[in-house]
């Protein structure tokens, strides 16, 4: 048996001195250099006593060594657990306790805070943005020869945590074939080849930046200009060297706001892809007027990777996410009965295919609720298929907020707000935002006799939540709007806050 995913993504490039990844301001690593780095890391992991199926939790900044951790985990048959760099120690405690990783890799500055919450028997190694830390000290001493461990299509490659608006976070289990099948479909559809250069400015703890961008480049032999994040000046400087860009709507609105973003700057570009949050039709049109390029929008989820894409050739229709990928089935069903609905009607989006995850880590009941026996996954998103077959996302059954490409679950913020002094209850919603897709707004009802100050509440909330979860504003209300059953009518809050966003 071969190593199903590693061999397909990276193994075929052994001996290649073509550039694979070039860090901003640094020297390019060839495919062969990257393979050697991942081999050394895999030997370090094995030396820590890790065995096939063990989890490796990673919360580090974006760098080439951080990317090599992914390849090293694949080589050694380990399960990658990438964690948002914005998570606080209190948030990380749940993930580490649930996944029980045998190895945790973090920034040196966070090592002291994480040490007390390590699972029993787990090892802690460090890696900073510059490539320093105990991990790289060990890598420098490790052997560059490593035979990839045999892994099959159904072996786990990663666990990515997601959650609903209520309940515990869920670890979506992604297999080797989940990731490989999706990379193949996207590579073919988007026409990626070894001639492409991807301008990579996305985080690599997220499906978009890691399992879409990196896997497509690795599979096709394309190279990456590897930016630590989206810095407008750096992006504009590197655009003439690139052929493709994958981003969230924020990338495109910020580029459009800069007069340096001209047709000449984009003349070498072949493809702009947008996802992780809705792209406004206005942005589509403005981008095409400015550059002559039509942004390609697609739709995916943590549990399924990418499901749907606008066509590479043909109309990229604003306000839609296009058609199901090759090998992926999609249907619209009645959210109550699960019965399929005809085209044109709004209902629940369900998908089935080799890209769909294997279930939630240690949550068989939740898996059974959301993954049907016939293989269809109930996405929780509401959509409609038009007469031409294009899918439009019209809303979410759950109150998930997507801001800047990040999933934000209102309940997480509400729990913190409700525990603050002077707060009786709260409700968190997202309102449309041209830059981030959605902005987080919180409504707070004061406790009897209290007069909480929004800025004071914000100051208490900030240390407890990752920055991307911080509300844009906190509104003080006498009461929350409710229906006759007592349920908070968040749609009314969204409408009111969208009308007065400041």
KOLSE-154097 format. One record per atom (N, C-alpha, C): x, y, z; residue in one letter. Coordinates in steps of 0.001 Angstrom, whole numbers, plus 500000, padded with zeros to 6 digits. Layout:
XYZa...
# end
This chain:
500844498791500000x500000500000500000x500871501247500000x500494502225499215x501198503505499201x500558504453500219x501108505649500333x500501506686501158x499583507488500246x498284507251500349x497308507689499358x497407509176499013x497391510033500004x497365511473499744x498759512040499540x499712511657500394x501055512217500276x501676511902498924x501576510655498496x502192510271497226x501618511062496064x500307511308496071x499669512027494971x499996513514495000x500020514108496186x500258515547496273x501731515902496151x502571515164496855x503970515564496971x504968514553496396x504639513264496485x505612512239496141x506077512270494705x505205512639493793x505568512643492374x506572513732492029x506795514656492948x507703515766492661x509118515504493181x509378514301493689x510716513976494177x511733514172493060x512819514880493393x513861515140492412x513653516412491619x512528517098491830x512245518316491071x512876519526491754x513623520298490970x514190521529491516x513370522750491134x512167522521490585x511262523634490281x510774524251491582x510583525565491631x510130526191492876x508735525726493257x508546525475494550x507228525107495057x506642526222495909x507428526734496845x506895527776497730x507984528806497992x507603530090497809x508527531194498018x507962532113499093x508553532127500294x508043533019501336x508318534472500996x507459535351501463x507628536774501201x508989537229501729x509808537801500835x511121538300501229x512169537225501400x511842535977501052x512785534885501245x513090534155499955x513921533119500074x514320532327498917x513323531207498675x513165530835497411x512230529775497033x512745528417497509x511813527566497931x512100526162498185x511579525357497008x512432524505496477x511991523635495397x511095522544495962x510448521809495067x509663520658495509x510541519700496298x511750519462495825x512639518513496497x513076519032497867x513363520327497963x513719520918499262x512574520769500254x511360521013499767x510196520907500642x509995519464501095x510202518516500193x510081517106500562x511100516738501632x512312517232501498x513344516934502488x512989517522503854x512469518754503850x512048519375505107x510933518561505766x509961518115504970x508861517331505541x509350515980506047x510362515403505388x510918514125505849x511588514287507203x512368515342507371x513010515590508665x511962515766509764x510911516511509448x509855516718510449x509163515408510792x508881514605509790x508234513320510055x509092512467510979x510403512492510782x511291511732511668x511269512287513085x511132513613513219x510998514208514557x509719513716515223x508629513682514475x507351513249515044x507419511785515491x508023510955514655x508146509539515004x509020509376516249x510072510200516345x510960510132517508x510244510524518798x509150511283518692x508358511646519861x507441510511520298x507457509418519560x506633508266519911x505276508247519245x505031509160518298x503734509210517626x503582508032516671x502376507499516623x502073506361515760x500903506711514851x500724505921513811x499676506161512834x498327506410513520x497650507474513103x496347507828513665x496404508799514817x497606509044515376x497721510027516457x497493511427515901x496985512303516754x496680513660516329x497842514619516650x498030515595515757x499024516650515945x498295517985515881x498179518660517020x497504519958517087x498509521063516809x498129522001515922x499059523038515484x498393524397515583x498999525292516378x498557526692516430x499789527566516295x500175527823515058x501363528625514773x501050529591513636x501895530601513498x501745531546512406x502072530891511071x501689531556510004x501904531024508663x503371531165508257x503958530046507851x505344530027507399x505551528764506589x506685528666505912x506985527449505161x507136526251506087x507851526364507231x507889525224508151x506508524818508658x505620525796508863x504259525458509296x503544524646508228x503772524988506969x503184524227505878x503778522820505812x505057522710506095x505718521407506057x505169520468507132x504620521017508211x504003520169509239x502883519332508617x502103519939507745x501016519227507066x501569518045506273x502582518296505443x503164517218504644x503804516156505531x504442516572506615x505075515614507528x504040514719508197x502905515288508567x501842514486509163x501341513435508173x501163513835506924x500735512872505908x501758511751505767x503030512114505709x504094511111505558x504027510074506672x503803510535507891x503877509664509054x502536509041509426x501492509278508607x500185508707508893x499497509348510079x499866510590510391x499297511298511533x498123512171511091x497313512575512043x496103513346511759x496336514791512172x496317515701511211x496569517115511475x495345517773512089x495578518586513114x494526519352513773x494931520830513746x494665521535512626x495052522945512544x494092523820513339x494643524744514107x493837525576514989x494076527048514686x493001527806514649x493046529238514383x494030529913515337x494898530735514779x495906531398515611x495299532428516557x494056532791516338x493403533749517224x492776533143518462x492682531815518535x492040531183519679x492802531470520967x492061531748522020x492647531958523338x492894530619524024x493616530654525131x493910529425525874x492627528751526337x491652529533526772x490402528939527241x489657528248526102x489753528790524895x489135528144523737x489896526886523328x491213526937523417x492035525790523039x491852524607523979x491521524880525219x491397523804526208x490381522760525751x489286523200525152x488284522241524695x488820521376523563x489456522006522565x489942521261521409x490989520222521809x491904520617522676x492955519683523088x492373518554523943x491405518901524778x490786517870525602x489965516890524796x489336517380523730x488484516526522914x489290515658521955x490276516248521280x491043515515520269x492155514670520876x492600515028522071x493681514317522757x494898514104521847x495478515188521339x496650515037520475x497853514512521250x498704513766520545x499940513306521158x501032514344521076x500858515337520177x501823516409520004x501080517709519779x501534518771520449x500997520112520268x502154521014519847x501953521759518765x502971522691518271x502388524095518346x503089524998519026x502570526353519212x503692527361519092x503335528623519051x504314529696519092x505002529694520460x506308529973520504x507005529972521803x506352530877522840x505749531973522388x505127532906523329x503912532316524020x503332531249523450x502127530651524031x502412529366524798x503656528936524796x503986527644525397x503637527592526880x503936528648527608x503680528647529048x502190528525529341x501363529217528556x499926529157528782x499315527827528405x499897527155527404x499336525884526954x499799524697527788x500943524806528397x501496523665529149x500512523068530151x499779523890530921x498875523301531925x497670522562531331x497364522784530065x496168522145529496x496522521044528497x497788520649528439x498180519569527539x497527518263527976x497058517453527033x496550516126527381x497662515283528003x497276514335528807x498250513481529462x499118512771528425x500426512852528613x501356512185527714x501708512955526464x501097514108526241x501371514887525032x502685515648525147x503335515847524014x504577516622523926x504261518005523366x505003519008523823x504841520375523325x506118520805522623x505995521204521360x507096521781520602x506688523170520130x507684524006519815x507385525392519453x507922525742518069x507233526706517446x507634527219516127x507123528645516001x508031529593515729x507573530968515543x507514531309514060x507081532525513766x506873532927512375x508155532953511560x509298533109512249x510581533178511558x511217531800511371x510521530751511813x511063529409511655x511981528984512772x511867529636513936x512677529263515092x511804528562516130x512440527808516999x511719527107518051x512246525698518227x511720525008519231x512227523667519540x511951522672518419x510877522888517652x510618521986516533x511748522059515521x512127523263515128x513160523402514110x514539523038514636x514756523181515940x516009522696516532x516121521191516343x515008520493516559x515003519042516379x515112518665514910x514450519433514050x514493519155512609x515928519254512084x516674520222512587x518051520415512121x518918519191512386x518566518395513392x519340517213513749x518772515924513157x517628516029512480x516926514825512024x517418514358510662x517188513087510389x517543512473509109x516597512974508016x517139513224506826x516324513690505706x515718512540504914x515961511298505335x515381510134504678x514208509611505496x513057509530504875x511875509007505575x510970508330504553x510654507076504796x509741506348503920x508310506607504375x507478507228503514x506093507508503910x505374506250504367x504629506385505465x503889505259506026x502716504905505120x502467503633504852x501314503271504013x499996503770504622x499193504420503799x497881504927504220x496899504724503074x495683504323503406x494660504092502407x493717505267502249x492816505191501282x491881506297501003x491031506685502201x490663505721503053x489766506016504166x490485506399505451x491811506360505449x492549506786506637x492355508284506849x492313508704508113x492119510124508414x493378510919508099x493171512092507503x494260513028507230x494198514232508160x492993514633508549x492842515846509351x491528515832510114x491507516595511200x490276516912511925x490196518433511990x489136518987511436x488909520426511488x487674520699512325x487837521547513330x486720521823514228x485796522893513654x484517522588513744x483469523514513360x482396523382514424x481334524126514305x480263523978515290x479008524633514777x477908524331515443x476660525010515158x476515526199516087x475329526771516088x475092527933516946x474846527528518384x474646526249518618x474478525752519980x475312524494520123x475612524134521364x476309522885521611x477814523001521450x478473521860521604x479925521809521561x480449521893520136x481675522355519994x482328522340518694x482488520896518229x482436520721516908x482485519383516323x483740519236515473x484409518104515617x485606517836514842x485263517066513582x485313517728512426x485004517071511156x486198516220510726x485958514921510548x487026513984510194x487138513883508673x488289514289508139x488530514303506704x489554513230506347x489198512396505407x490066511288505010x491023511707503896x491974510829503618x492892511047502499x492105511238501201x491094510403500980x490360510498499722x489437511704499679x488914512141500835x488130513375500860x488942514519500261x490184514640500701x491022515753500267x491550515560498848x491960514342498524x492528514108497202x491473514236496104x490300513670496315x489253513756495297x488879515197495018x488832516018496066x488479517423495880x489578518186495153x490835517894495506x491950518556494833x491958518222493348x491656516967493005x491611516577491600x490495517307490855x489323517388491470x488196518048490815x488486519523490564x489073520200491556x489351521627491418x490487521882490432x491513521046490476x492638521213489555x492165521116488112x491307520151487853x490789519981486495x489860521118486092x488949521480486985x487970522512486657x488626523868486449x489579524217487323x490190525545487285x491442525582486419x491767524464485768x492851524381484773x494227524693485368x494470524222486589x495777524453487195x496825523563486551x498041524106486383x499154523357485815x500460523823486456x501553523177486053x502869523534486590x503292524935486160x502597525528485201x502910526887484750x502309527958485662x501433527554486567x500751528534487416x501590528956488611x501377530202489003x501961530750490238x500809531342491040x500532530735492184x499434531197493035x499942532208494048x499308533357494106x499585534336495152x498772533921496371x499460533360497364x498809532729498522x498884533666499723x497749534267500082x497701535183501225x496677534744502263x496163533528502120x495153532998503048x495816532320504239x495116532210505361x495658531424506482x495673529944506129x496554529188506763x496639527751506478x496089526899507616x495311527513508511x494580526717509500x493139526497509050x492831526913507835x491482526950507313x491429526121506034x490261525536505738x490096524710504541x490513525435503268x490143526695503134x490404527458501919x491900527552501630x492664528000502612x494087528218502396x494909526953502343x494478525908503064x495266524679503141x494795523628502155x493553523202502282x493097522060501498x492589522422500106x492351523702499845x492041524119498479x493321524634497824x493864525709498342x494998526365497685x496236525475497620x496664524958498755x497909524183498783x497758522863498036x496660522153498271x496498520851497615x496441520966496100x495754522001495601x495670522194494155x497055522487493574x497823523314494263x499171523622493771x500076522395493829x500000521648494928x500842520461495058x500502519428493990x499216519212493767x498792518199492804x499190518570491375x499080519844491052x499331520290489679x500794520620489409x501587520759490477x502970521172490314x503149522668490228x502084523427490512x502171524889490507x503024525371491685x503442526612491624x504225527193492715x503409528263493433x503876528621494617x503150529582495450x504067530710495901x503561531940495832x504167533086496495x503473533180497845x504195532860498899x503607532561500203x503671533780501111x502550534505501213x502484535700502047x501926535344503423x502437535956504482x501925535638505825x500486536064506028x500013537007505235x498638537485505318x498393538446504179x497234539113504220x496903540056503154x497384541445503531x498537541822502981x499054543181503108x498948543805501720x498204544869501607x497880545436500298x499119545785499483x500098546419500106x501309546799499376x502048545570498852x502154544537499687x502864543323499276x502118542585498167x500806542558498262x500000541887497234x500160542590495898x500074543892495914x500211544652494671x501611544465494079x502621544392494927x503991544204494436x504180542844493776x503491541821494275x503692540461493769x502701540046492688x501640540807492485x500648540426491473x501254540206490075x502197541041489620x502754540812488281x503517539490488151x503895538879489276x504636537614489240x503706536409489278x502410536655489476x501466535564489699x500575535342488490x499907534183488491x498881533907487482x497511533727488106x497461533424489413x496187533164490082x496203533741491493x495016534032491994x494838534500493364x493574533868493915x493666533272495091x492484532793495807x492303533687497019x491085534174497208x490868535091498311x489458535070498827x489239535879499838x487905536128500382x487461537493499862x486178537834499943x485727539123499397x486520540326499877x487005540276501116x487796541382501651x488993541698500763x489643540665500238x490800540885499370x490418541793498201x489298541471497600x488918542147496367x488390543558496611x487670543760497703x487196545114497993x488370546030498328x489390545495498993x490545546332499335x491402546636498114x491524545678497221x492238545953495982x491530547030495165x490208546928495101x489443547903494322x489518549303494911x489786549404496193x489881550711496830x491227551393496575x492161550670495949x493507551219495740x493687551614494270x494074552852493994x494227553306492597x495349552583491857x496273551918492576x497358551180491917x496857549890491269x495640549461491639x495087548226491098x494481548524489736x495265548271488692x494909548658487328x494861547434486418x494300547570485216x494326546470484248x495742545977483950x496692546903483886x498072546516483588x498630545629484704x498245545918485944x498738545130487076x498241543693487016x497101543480486391x496504542138486364x496643541443485014x497447542001484117x497490541460482754x498097540055482698x498910539680483679x499486538338483698x498582537331484405x497504537797485010x496647536923485808x495724536095484917x495519534860485342x494630533940484633x493312533745485365x493359533806486703x492168533439487473x492165534105488840x491017534668489202x490747535164490557x489599534331491123x489817533727492280x488799532891492924x488401533531494238x487111533497494554x486629534030495827x485739533003496512x485851532963497838x485008532056498607x485078532370500078x484493531486500895x484452531570502355x483463532602502872x482959533469502016x481941534450502383x481294534938501088x480053535438501181x479367535900499962x480063537108499337x480157537102498031x480721538217497284x479569539038496715x479541540317497029x478459541169496564x478497541305495043x477315541346494433x477230541525492978x477928542816492556x477844543831493390x478499545112493100x480011544939492975x480590544089493844x482031543837493781x482390543105492498x481580542110492128x481764541400490861x481868542389489704x480879543252489623x480766544157488484x481879545196488478x482190545734489647x483250546734489740x484599546125489372x484831544893489801x486097544213489515x486252543981488009x485172543559487375x485240543308485933x485451544610485159x484782545665485578x484967546957484909x486409547441485037x486990547215486209x488343547713486460x489406546905485724x489267545575485714x490354544712485256x490058543908483996x488783543750483674x488422542855482590x488311541400483017x488646541118484283x488536539760484822x487220539592485565x486627538418485446x485413538080486180x485803537131487313x485571537529488544x485919536684489695x485106535392489647x485759534284489950x485092532984490005x484738532682491459x483450532597491747x482997532325493115x482600530866493255x482914530295494417x482614528891494678x482072528732496088x481645527512496434x480990527270497724x481475525956498305x481875526005499563x482300524799500249x482058524906501736x482438523851502438x482263523799503884x483419523016504486x483630523192505778x484658522425506464x484431520932506289x483177520493506376x482859519063506329x482948518458504928x482964519279503913x482862518755502551x483944519270501609x484841520125502077x485734520829501158x484865521614500173x485249521687498904x484455522452497949x483369521568497329x482200522146497164x481054521437496593x480671521935495203x480763523239495015x480161523898493865x481104524995493385x481115525252492085x481936526339491553x481283526919490312x481427528208490151x481105528806488861x482074528244487818x481689528244486555x482522527599485532x483801528378485239x484822527639484802x486029528304484319x485728528906482955x485108528107482114x484663528590480816x483146528707480856x482621529826480443x481185530058480544x480909531182481515x479657531461481711x479242532606482523x479497532372484005x480239533279484607x480407533301486063x479374534279486597x478299533732487069x477113534529487358x477160535112488767x477138536435488874x477143537112490167x475934536697490991x476140536532492287x475061536139493179x474833534650493236x475610533885492458x475506532430492494x476882531830492760x476881530533493109x478138529828493325x478347528744492267x477465528685491264x477693527821490120x477095526441490227x477873525452489775x477384524088489598x478178523109490470x477593521939490790x478331520934491562x479612520501490849x480652520230491625x481901519747491066x481716518335490518x482612517931489642x482588516573489106x482666515573490260x481746514616490263x481727513604491309x480912513974492533x480436515223492589x479639515694493729x478183515845493313x477297515255494088x475857515405493863x475307516460494818x474353517235494348x473726518260495182x472227518222494970x471488518375496050x470037518448495944x469508519464496944x468326519979496661x467623520907497550x466444520150498146x466339520157499471x465294519388500137x464475520259501079x463313519759501406x462469520401502410x463168520281503764x463452521399504446x464188521327505710x463481520508506796x462165520371506688x461422519636507701x461321518151507380x460970517842506137x460721516444505771x461914515764505106x462836516543504548x463957515965503821x463616515550502405x462389515806501965x461977515428500609x462611516366499582x463110515844498460x463702516690497426x462699517698496878x463189518897496589x462354519970496044x462742520235494594x461809520707493782x462131521018492381x462985522273492276x463686522414491151x464478523612490899x463593524852491012x464163525895491546x463437527146491705x462917527360493108x462776526280493880x462289526404495253x463459526486496219x463256527239497292x464280527392498319x464164526250499321x465278525658499648x465290524584500631x466693524332501133x466847523207501847x468121522839502433x469060522293501364x470295522745501385x471306522208500474x471894520937501097x471850519851500326x472469518600500748x473452518160499667x474582517592500082x475596517164499120x476065515746499429x476478515057498379x477017513704498521x478148513519497528x479208512847497956x480330512592497066x481560512194497834x482653511911497133x483886511502497812x484514512605498643x484074513841498445x484581514972499222x483940515082500599x482830514394500825x482079514555502077x482765513788503205x482914514451504333x483664513936505477x483116512611506014x483861512001506925x483507510690507463x482636510767508718x482428511957509222x481630512123510429x482351513002511423x481700513227512572x482273514078513608x483014513231514633x484177513696515001x485046513009515954x484321512760517282x484180511490517605x483591511067518878x482187511634519114x481451511877518035x480073512367518140x479167511579517196x478932510304517469x478105509504516557x476674510009516440x476124510560517513x474744511059517453x474657512273516531x475615513200516672x475614514387515816x475891513998514358x476746513014514159x477003512531512801x475721511998512174x474972511213512947x473728510632512434x472694511706512126x472718512818512859x471772513906512620x472043514627511299x473308514745510938x473668515606509812x474156514844508588x474457513566508734x474937512760507617x473966511604507425x473191511675506362x472151510675506135x472766509314505803x471971508279506008x472417506928505714x472763506712504255x472158507516503365x472441507385501927x473636508227501484x474336508847502460x475546509591502147x475376511077501956x474144511586501911x473936513028501754x474186513747503072x474959514827502997x475244515664504159x474301516853504162x473654517090505296x472724518212505465x473553519433505855x473722520361504922x474687521444505127x474245522488506145x472934522654506327x472450523742507160x472282525039506399x472688525075505140x472537526262504296x471295526117503428x470626527205503223x469449527231502370x469826527780501004x469323527133499955x469682527573498615x468587527311497606x468850527743496386x467901527594495284x468689527367494001x468221526444493169x468830526192491869x467955526839490797x468554527713489980x467749528422488979x467550527566487724x466855528128486759x466497527379485549x467714526948484745x468849527634484938x470072527282484212x470987526368485016x470544525989486233x471329525071487051x472290525716488017x472319527049488072x473208527745489005x472611527694490423x473472527459491393x473048527453492795x473260528820493412x472254529301494133x472378530527494927x472188530176496391x473037530734497245x472885530571498690x472007531720499170x470854531399499724x469920532459500091x469865532707501591x470483531854502367x470486532069503805x471002530836504514x471051530916505817x471499529787506610x470441529454507631x470136528198507718x469138527805508699x469652528099510110x470892527862510319x471514528244511586x471979529688511453x472305530281512539x472659531693512536x474159531928512430x474805531084511666x476235531233511433x476525532580510778x477591533227511245x478074534472510653x479409534174509987x479591534647508754x480872534496508070x481433535886507833x482523536194508517x483116537526508430x484591537382508062x484975537981506941x486358537893506500x486805536482506191x485859535606505872x486190534225505568x486186533303506766x485976533826507971x485963533020509186x484532532734509629x484309531507510073x483017531149510642x482937531655512076x481860532330512377x481636532865513723x480279532372514190x480265531743515331x479039531156515855x478508532037516980x477344532667516786x476832533651517742x476787533159519183x476475531878519357x476342531360520713x477625531512521516x478777531363520850x480054531506521551x480212532908522136x479772533912521382x479884535293521842x478812535590522885x477615535058522652x476509535309523569x476793534751524963x477417533580525030x477741532978526327x478670533892527122x479652534480526444x480583535383527118x479868536661527549x479065537236526635x478346538474526960x477397538276528139x476667537168528124x475673536932529172x476299536821530556x477594536498530589x478278536318531872x478916537602532391x478833538667531601x479440539928532015x478538540667533004x479118541449533890x478317542184534875x477364543177534216x476131543199534714x475143544142534211x474387543667532988x474656542433532517x473993541913531324x472962540861531714x471731541068531262x470685540080531489x470718539009530409x470741539417529166x470801538483528041x471320539210526817x471667538414525799x472223539016524591x471817538199523369x471984538805522219x471780538127520946x472773538711519950x473424537827519189x474449538249518244x474011537881516834x474131538829515913x473747538596514517x474822539167513602x474736538799512324x475605539376511317x474800540235510366x475374541352509972x474722542213508978x475639542337507768x475102542578506567x475936542656505367x477028543711505486x478212543350504997x479346544267505023x480138544054503740x480354545116502972x481001544979501668x482441544501501785x483093544804502900x484499544453503067x484671543030503579x483923542671504636x484109541384505302x483023540361504993x482057540722504174x480937539811503922x479834540030504931x480183539911506208x479257540199507291x480027540830508445x479342541671509204x479898542266510418x479090541783511614x479773541566512728x479134541060513946x478580542225514756x477292542139515092x476640543140515942x475985542398517104x476144542925518299x475569542296519485x474504543184520103x473390542577520482x472342543267521226x472398542792522680x472358543717523610x472449543401525030x471274544015525771x470634543212526593x469570543684527478x470151543810528880x470081544988529501x470668545173530828x469944544364531898x470674543958532900x470074543356534083x469305544443534833x468291544066535600x467500545074536332x468381545998537159x468165547295536970x468899548295537727x470287548610537194x470739547881536157x472085548082535620x472032548987534391x473125549682534145x473262550519532951x474623550235532315x474771549071531696x476073548699531145x476503549629530010x477799549891529967x478377550737528931x478951549841527832x478567550061526560x479051549192525480x480570549069525399x481277550200525590x482736550140525504x483337549341526652x482744549482527840x483236548708528984x482987547215528776x481828546858528208x481548545459527911x482540544918526878x482830545731525873x483767545307524833x485146545045525424x485560545877526339x486879545711526965x486953544409527759x485847544024528385x485818542777529148x485740541558528220x485109541728527085x484909540611526150x486174540273525365x486955541304524983x488086541102524070x489070540020524518x489494539980525789x490489538965526159x489961537531526104x488659537366526035x488082536029526126x487793535393524766x487892536186523695x487541535674522369x488575536111521343x488763535264520333x489643535628519224x489161536931518591x490095537681518050x489777539022517554x488690539009516488x488702537974515617x487727537981514527x486300537783515021x486139537393516295x484806537223516862x484302538484517563x485149539490517716x484734540696518434x483624541424517673x482548541812518346x481478542557517677x481957543897517145x481418544286516004x481671545623515473x481063546666516414x479919546313516985x479239547238517899x478376546436518870x478130547007520034x477197546451521016x476063547448521185x474839547001520946x473654547857521077x472908547486522352x472527548474523112x471757548254524342x470268548367524006x469504547304524293x468070547268524028x467297547002525301x466077547478525345x465213547212526506x464809545745526559x464605545156525395x464247543742525320x464573543210523934x464691541887523816x464931541258522530x463600540918521879x463489541079520569x462228540713519904x462042539201519911x460847538747520282x460567537312520368x459242537006519684x459117535761519225x457844535327518664x456966534760519776x455799534242519419x454857533772520437x455377532560521206x456370531864520649x456957530717521325x458131531110522211x458440532415522224x459520532897523074x460888532883522409x460952532494521132x462233532444520441x462632533834519961x463902534172520164x464398535472519710x464337535531518186x463754536587517674x463631536768516225x464849537547515706x465879536803515416x467124537433514987x466983538116513634x466031537665512840x465832538324511549x465442539789511737x464668540077512781x464281541462513053x465475542284513523x466334541652514318x467545542363514736x468433542656513544x468590541694512666x469437541907511494x468909543062510644x467577543064510452x466988544125509636x467196545497510273x466987545575511572x467127546856512279x468583547337512272x469509546420512530x470917546799512604x471483547115511223x471006546412510195x471477546691508839x471027548083508379x469861548521508877x469350549842508501x470125550969509186x470721550652510354x471507551646511094x472807551008511539x473726550704510596x474925549925510925x475961550643511774x475964551955511763x477014552682512487x476865552505513977x
# end
